[in-house]
Amino acid sequence: MSDKTPQNILANMGPLLPESVYKDIHSHPELSMQENRTAGIAAERLRAAGYEVTTGVGKTGVVGVLRNGDGPTIMLRADMDALPVQEATGLAYASKITATDSTGKTVPVMHACGHDMHVTWLIGAATLFAQNRNAWRGTLMPVFQPAEETGEGAQAMIDDGLFKRLPKPATIWRVSKEPERCLMPIKWIFVRAPSKHKNCIDRIHSFFLWEV
């Protein structure tokens, strides 16, 4: 019997989600369409895991492709951008970053909506699949999307030829820090609604936009 059961594979996930990566990303948040450092971390990790990597998709988006025989193309997606919020958590790795926003104003920046976790999880999942290729077949396409908070990033990647330059997925799975929405399959969703998150009050929150 193969030891590559889902239970055994998932039991070894701990080392794939290094806390240092999460803390580094949390400490260095970047505003929408400015996610250059975060994109660099994602690209470096994907290359190390054996993915073909395309950077600069829709300005700062990163796409990995791992071909593993016949089968469907599955896209996994995480968002990278942070918010113009002053962090007051008192954590040792709290953000002290300021940046210039799209209006030219200097603002504090914080990962107040969990995109630091999203990036870390997707790095871990991508590495997990790469290390267990004998347990699945097809093509895996992890996508690190810019500018979810402003609603620009997904459309920018599509306009930049995401699904023309790279494999078109059969299905898309998104990453969320909310348990009931983790790994939600998406075909076409564009939600504009007041956010329920306390750190995003009074913001219009565009959750997702993809056309498959």
URRAMO-V988739 format. One record per residue. N is the residue number from 1. RES is the residue in three letters. PSI is psi in radians with two decimals (none if undefined). D_LAST is the distance of its C-alpha to the last C-alpha in Angstrom with 1 decimal. Layout:
N:RES:PSI:D_LAST
N:RES:PSI:D_LAST
//
This chain:
1:MET:2.34:37.4
2:SER:2.50:34.7
3:ASP:0.03:34.8
4:LYS:0.88:31.0
5:THR:2.74:30.5
6:PRO:-0.67:27.9
7:GLN:-0.77:31.0
8:ASN:-0.67:32.6
9:ILE:-0.83:29.6
10:LEU:-0.45:28.9
11:ALA:-0.35:32.7
12:ASN:0.36:32.5
13:MET:-0.42:29.8
14:GLY:-0.95:32.4
15:PRO:-0.29:33.1
16:LEU:-0.20:29.4
17:LEU:1.14:29.2
18:PRO:2.28:32.2
19:GLU:-0.51:33.5
20:SER:-0.60:34.6
21:VAL:-0.82:31.0
22:TYR:-0.83:30.2
23:LYS:-0.65:33.5
24:ASP:-0.83:33.0
25:ILE:-0.70:29.7
26:HIS:-0.67:31.1
27:SER:-0.29:34.2
28:HIS:1.07:32.3
29:PRO:2.69:29.7
30:GLU:2.46:28.0
31:LEU:2.92:26.9
32:SER:2.32:23.5
33:MET:0.23:22.8
34:GLN:0.33:25.9
35:GLU:0.78:24.7
36:ASN:-0.78:26.3
37:ARG:-0.79:28.4
38:THR:-0.75:25.8
39:ALA:-0.66:23.4
40:GLY:-0.70:26.4
41:ILE:-0.82:27.0
42:ALA:-0.80:23.4
43:ALA:-0.75:23.6
44:GLU:-0.76:27.1
45:ARG:-0.69:26.3
46:LEU:-0.78:23.3
47:ARG:-0.73:25.6
48:ALA:-0.50:28.4
49:ALA:-0.10:26.3
50:GLY:0.23:25.6
51:TYR:2.59:22.1
52:GLU:2.29:21.3
53:VAL:2.30:20.7
54:THR:2.20:19.3
55:THR:2.93:20.6
56:GLY:0.39:20.6
57:VAL:2.04:16.9
58:GLY:0.59:16.9
59:LYS:-1.16:20.6
60:THR:0.08:20.9
61:GLY:2.63:17.6
62:VAL:2.34:18.1
63:VAL:2.28:15.9
64:GLY:2.59:17.5
65:VAL:2.19:16.9
66:LEU:1.91:19.1
67:ARG:2.27:19.4
68:ASN:1.01:21.4
69:GLY:-3.00:21.8
70:ASP:2.47:19.9
71:GLY:3.05:17.1
72:PRO:2.77:13.4
73:THR:2.15:11.6
74:ILE:2.22:11.4
75:MET:2.27:10.5
76:LEU:2.34:13.2
77:ARG:2.42:13.4
78:ALA:2.63:16.6
79:ASP:2.71:18.0
80:MET:-0.33:21.2
81:ASP:2.76:23.0
82:ALA:-3.06:26.2
83:LEU:2.70:28.1
84:PRO:1.26:31.2
85:VAL:2.45:33.3
86:GLN:2.14:36.7
87:GLU:2.34:36.7
88:ALA:0.58:39.8
89:THR:-0.43:39.2
90:GLY:0.10:42.1
91:LEU:2.63:40.3
92:ALA:-0.48:41.6
93:TYR:0.41:38.2
94:ALA:2.60:37.6
95:SER:2.36:36.0
96:LYS:0.28:38.6
97:ILE:2.45:36.2
98:THR:2.71:36.3
99:ALA:2.89:34.1
100:THR:2.11:34.0
101:ASP:-3.07:31.3
102:SER:-0.25:29.7
103:THR:-0.03:32.9
104:GLY:0.08:35.2
105:LYS:2.45:36.5
106:THR:2.19:37.2
107:VAL:2.66:35.7
108:PRO:2.74:35.7
109:VAL:2.39:32.5
110:MET:2.55:31.6
111:HIS:1.45:28.8
112:ALA:-0.11:29.3
113:CYS:0.27:26.0
114:GLY:0.19:25.5
115:HIS:-0.37:23.2
116:ASP:-0.69:25.9
117:MET:-0.72:25.5
118:HIS:-0.82:21.7
119:VAL:-0.78:22.2
120:THR:-0.79:25.0
121:TRP:-0.75:23.2
122:LEU:-0.64:20.3
123:ILE:-0.79:23.0
124:GLY:-0.80:24.7
125:ALA:-0.75:21.9
126:ALA:-0.71:20.9
127:THR:-0.70:24.7
128:LEU:-0.83:25.1
129:PHE:-0.70:22.6
130:ALA:-0.59:24.2
131:GLN:-0.12:27.6
132:ASN:0.85:26.9
133:ARG:-0.39:25.2
134:ASN:-0.06:27.5
135:ALA:-0.03:26.0
136:TRP:2.88:22.4
137:ARG:2.59:20.7
138:GLY:-2.72:17.4
139:THR:2.26:15.8
140:LEU:2.36:15.4
141:MET:1.51:13.6
142:PRO:2.33:15.1
143:VAL:2.18:14.0
144:PHE:1.91:16.8
145:GLN:2.35:15.7
146:PRO:2.90:18.4
147:ALA:0.85:19.5
148:GLU:-0.63:17.9
149:GLU:-0.54:21.3
150:THR:-0.04:21.3
151:GLY:0.22:17.7
152:GLU:-0.57:17.5
153:GLY:-0.81:15.9
154:ALA:-0.79:12.1
155:GLN:-0.63:12.4
156:ALA:-0.68:14.9
157:MET:-0.72:12.9
158:ILE:-0.80:10.2
159:ASP:-0.44:13.3
160:ASP:0.14:14.9
161:GLY:0.49:12.5
162:LEU:-0.89:10.7
163:PHE:0.08:8.2
164:LYS:-0.69:11.2
165:ARG:-0.44:13.9
166:LEU:2.92:12.6
167:PRO:2.48:11.0
168:LYS:2.12:7.3
169:PRO:2.63:7.1
170:ALA:-0.54:7.6
171:THR:2.74:7.7
172:ILE:2.38:8.3
173:TRP:2.29:11.9
174:ARG:2.75:13.6
175:VAL:2.37:17.3
176:SER:2.61:19.8
177:LYS:-0.13:23.6
178:GLU:2.08:23.9
179:PRO:-0.67:24.5
180:GLU:-0.20:23.0
181:ARG:0.09:19.6
182:CYS:2.42:19.6
183:LEU:0.92:16.7
184:MET:2.16:14.8
185:PRO:2.38:11.6
186:ILE:2.36:8.8
187:LYS:-0.97:6.0
188:TRP:1.94:7.1
189:ILE:2.29:10.4
190:PHE:1.79:12.7
191:VAL:2.19:16.2
192:ARG:1.89:19.3
193:ALA:2.73:22.4
194:PRO:2.30:25.6
195:SER:2.57:25.1
196:LYS:-0.21:27.1
197:HIS:2.35:28.0
198:LYS:-0.47:31.6
199:ASN:-0.06:30.9
200:CYS:0.34:28.4
201:ILE:2.44:30.6
202:ASP:0.21:30.5
203:ARG:2.56:27.3
204:ILE:2.13:24.2
205:HIS:1.92:21.6
206:SER:1.87:17.9
207:PHE:-0.75:16.3
208:PHE:2.51:12.6
209:LEU:1.89:10.1
210:TRP:2.56:6.4
211:GLU:2.23:3.8
212:VAL:none:0.0
//
